[in-house]
Amino acid sequence: MFFKIHDIKKNYTALFFSAIFFLFVSCTTHQQPLIIGNWELQSAEIKPADAMPGNPDDVKGQLYSFNEDNSFYKTDPKNGHKKKGAYKITKENNRSFLTFTDLSFPVDTKSEIIKLDQTSLILKIDFGNVIYTMSFVRK
């Protein structure tokens, strides 16, 4: 009898961890298709405001195109410059992150996905003493 109860507990444990794994995988990959497409940067906010040189309004209108192959293009409509990069979406402690790698300047930028739905994307990049928040709309 002991072996049967032990086997049942073992099976429930395996089932529980399988369910957690599938939930994690589905949550991670669920956001991937939502980000695919074109996004226009509507606003950028830096806190504290004087922490970085330049004007956050200078980046308004930039277009980001996310592709299924985890590549993206960033286009500045003011000068037509187009940069290619790679991205990935990960999940850590119930928070989703979007990590960019600009191929012309190969440094990863990890941003938290605050909101991602059919029409809007909000990212927060926390540099420790500076927080940069970007709001996009789908184009």
N, C-alpha and C positions, 0 to 999 in steps of 0.2 A: 504494500500500500504506500509506503514511504516513497518508493521510486516513482510511482504514478503521480503523486502530488508534486514531487520535485520536478518531474518532466512537464507537468502542467504549468508550474511557475516559470520554468525555463522557456516554454513556448510563449507564454504571455510576455515575458521579458523581451524575447526576440521580436514578437509582434509589436510591442511598444516602441522599440528602437527602430524597427522598420518604418512604422508610421511617422516617427519624428524625422527620419531621413527623407521620406517622400514629401513630407510637408516642407522641409527645408529646400529641397530641390524644386518643388513647384513654386514656392514663393520667390526663389532666386530667379528662375527662368521666366516667371510670369511677367516681371517688369521688363525683361529684354524686348519682347515685341512692342510694348508700349512706347519705348524710346525710339524705335526705328522710324525714321522720317526726318523732316525738316523743322527746325526750331529757330525762332528769332528772339534774340536777347532784347527784352523790353526794358529791364532796369537792373542796375547793379548798385549795391549799397556796401559801404565799408564802415566798420565800427572799430575803433573810434574814427571819425570822419577825417581827421588830419594824420592818420597813421601811414598813409601811402601817398606819394606824389601823384599828381594828375587828377583828372576829373572822371568819376565813374560814368558820367554821361558820354564820354568818348567811346565807350564800347557798345552803346546802344545800337541796335540794328544789325549787329553781327549775326550771321547765319551759321547754324551748326546742322550738319546733315549726318545722321547716324545710320549706318548700314548694317545689314544682317551679319556680315563677316567681321564685325567688331572694329571696323574702320570708321573714321569720321572725317569730315572736312569742315573747316572753319573758314568762312569767307567774310572779309571786311568790305561792305558795300561802298564805303567812302573812297577806298583806293583800289578795290578789286583784288587785293592779295588773297590767295587761297592757300591754306595750310592743311596738310594731311596728318592724321594721327590715328591712334588706336585707343579703344576704350574697353572697359569690362565693368560689369555690375556684380557686386558681392554683397553678402549679408553677414553682419556681425552683431550679435547680441540684440536681435530684433530691430536693427537699423540697417538700411540699405545704403550702399555707397557706389558712386560712379567714379572710376579712376581713369583719368585721361593721360595719354602720353603723346605729346606733340613731337612728331618725328623730326622736325627741324631743330628742336631743342629738347633732347630726350631726358626729360625729368617728369616723373609721375606727379600728377596733381590729384589727390584724393578728396572728393567732395561728398558730403552726405546728401542723399536724396530726401528732401523735406516733403516734396509733393511730386507725384508723377501720375497723370491721368491722360485722357484723350486730348485735352486742350492745353494743359499747363505743366510746366516743369520748374521746380524751385530747388536750387542747389545751395549748400552752405559749405564754404571752405574755411576751416578753423586753423589759422596759423599760430595759435597760442595767444598772442597778444593782439592779433588782428582777426576779425571775422569778416569774410567777404560773402555776400549773398547775391545770387543771380536768379532772376525770374525770366522765364521764356514762355512764349506762346507757340503753338503748332502753326506752321504755315502750310 
